[in-house]
Amino acid sequence: MPTETDETDAPSESGSDDDGDSVVYATPEELGYPTSTYTPVAYDNLDTAPADDDHPDAGRGGSFRLLDLPKVPRLKHVVGPSAIMLGASLGSGETLFWPQLVAQYGWALYWIFIAGVLLQFVVNTEIQRWTLATGESVFRGMERVHPLVPFAFMLGGFVSLGWPGWAASAAKVGAAGLSLGTYQLAGVELVGWRLLGIGLMVFIWLTYQLTPLMYNVVERLQLFLVVLSLTFALVLFVLVGAPTALPALPSGPALVGDQPPAVVVAILLGGIAYAGAGGYLNLSQSLWVREKGYGMGRYQGRIKNPFAGDDPETVHEDGFSFTPASPNTERWRGWWRVAQLEHLLTFAVGLVVITTILVVIAGTYAPGTTRTAVDMWLVGIAPSVSPLAGATIYATLFLALFTTEYAIIESFVRNSSDVIYELYGRDAGWRLPRLFWGLLTVFCGWGILILLLPFEVENPFNLLVIGAAMSGLIMWPYIVVIQLVNAVRLPEHTMPGWGRTVAMWVAAAFFGYFSVLLVGTVLSTQLGIAVFSVQMSILGSGPGGLVLWAGYGAVQAYVIYRTTRAKFEQAGTVDGADAGRGLFS
């Protein structure tokens, strides 16, 4: 039978500790929260999960090891992963894209933002599902489908996040607010905002050196920055008198015209993707909940600073599985509930509150604006309000943009180090903490190099539009893959319910539709290949555009067929599966 290290909080094999809540819910002392937590196990001594209906389909990977789910903490003790995600969202759609879109095209677009938040809530928690059930990252789950899948998303992540657009934007806002000029550095003349951007990149790198467990400092700093950003947004809301505009919020969804220009479609797709963190950033939710110790992720090691002197923790190649018997099914139900509530109350509610505040201000003070988002705030709105409110605008924008850049570096490095390690580094004998630290150093150095080179970046918002559009484009394929991983490879008691399955169909259709619209618009209007012209109504598209729409329809049809088939094949195969069903399972 499985054996574990001598940990007072380790769950029993049978789960027969006591009757009642004591076998399901744990005290903070038992689980080590509110900081991230980890329980080492004697992995090689654990039984191998049999290849039957009770356990996940191993696919291309090795077998899972049998272990009971850990006890479930209370909600207040697991807040963290979604706060980092909220921080990643502040400087993108919430501060820039959606205020600018609503100010320019009207309040009807605001309801697309609400739809985007709800869909991303579903997508993000589905990204968590594989990790909660197995302890593996979502990238390892994708690798079990095909090794090229996580590698392709890593490349897409670099294209969308590899340019320091948020650091540049934050630096320009900060430099304008501080009236920075031009300075000499080692005989080279540099404008103040570039120096400030370099300083921000160096500061981010240094924070990772503060503690042995790098996730903890990221979580604490992001929580602080998010609270500070929300405070400044509320103060700004009051200073400009925007509360009086709330009763006038209109209703009714609408899109802008029959054939928006490419830049508008790019901004709209980016805004939809950034009705949240968006793109490659969303996939980090899996690794953040593993670092925090959610579900089976508690038995996987965390990434420590390789130069801090602490012993490393083992991230096992293959994850864990649990037998669908009491109390595991009740614990699964509890874990799924607490994970959803943490994401709903921290991420979704936080997004709606902050975005609504900033959208109301933008819609009130810059209606019909044709400026880019940053200029809308600094040139269009700040001069028209009081000096105190203007200074608050600078502070709010700077905090939001810097918080996002911090989360982008954290997300890209953590995701990409996991992908590289699993695809190549593990077999090559690399150590994951050293890979993480090295990639962090290279990525921060890359950002500094871009800021040092004499590229013309007078309008860094264009970098954000490109990155946002790319983030939107990669969301459709990974939503498709996540459906196939969760619905096809997980057993009945942990696979998505019908409500979740349908919601993911809608999410894929939503992002796929705008992805086809963007690709066709760019090909036809930007590159002059008229055959790929697309219409929002689909009908009337060119021959190439119709091929794009047909491909989109074929993918959607296959996903619906494959997940529906899996649902029917798994129905009734696991005794007691209903005991694991919980809130919106």
Summary of the structure (lengths in Angstrom):
residues: 585
radius of gyration: 23.9
end to end distance: 30.7
largest distance: 73.4
contacts: 2119
relative contact order: 0.17
helix: 66%
strand: 3%
